[in-house]
Amino acid sequence: MGLFDTILGQAAGNPAIANLAEKIGLSPEQVSAAIAALGAAHVQPGDTVAGAANSTGLSPDVLQQILGHLGGEGALGNFGALLGQAGEGGLGGVLGNLGGLFGKS
């Protein structure tokens, strides 16, 4: 299991992810998978939301809502930067920073 998978697995239990999941009507695991798919699609050619929809089976409307809560496509780059800090500050710091993406701390 890669670092990204580890972080997203732990993120499903994060209150910020749970809060977002509740707002959208998905499980925290689905939101974590959607964020992972959006992040992967962001660096690929083509539309980010369409790419994530193809890989998750979630509707583009739902993925667009998640992307909006994250802060748009620019925030996906910030999420990547947070993952890069995982080696420096540990997973706890990264998961704590996730709360800031959703307006929580």
C-alpha angles and dihedrals in degrees: 000000000000127000091255091054091048092051094047091046090055092040090064087071093046113113091229091056091045090050092050091046091053092050092051098037098243134115118263088246091056091049091049090050090047092051090049091049092047090050092049093046092047092069094044125085115263135035114339096213094046091050092050091046090054093052099042105032089230118134118261088238092059092045090049089054091051091047090050092052089050090055101260132285092314089063090059087067089051089051089054089052090052089053089052089057092055091091091051103042103019128240094291091064093048093048090047089053090053088070089063090058089060098040094261131107 
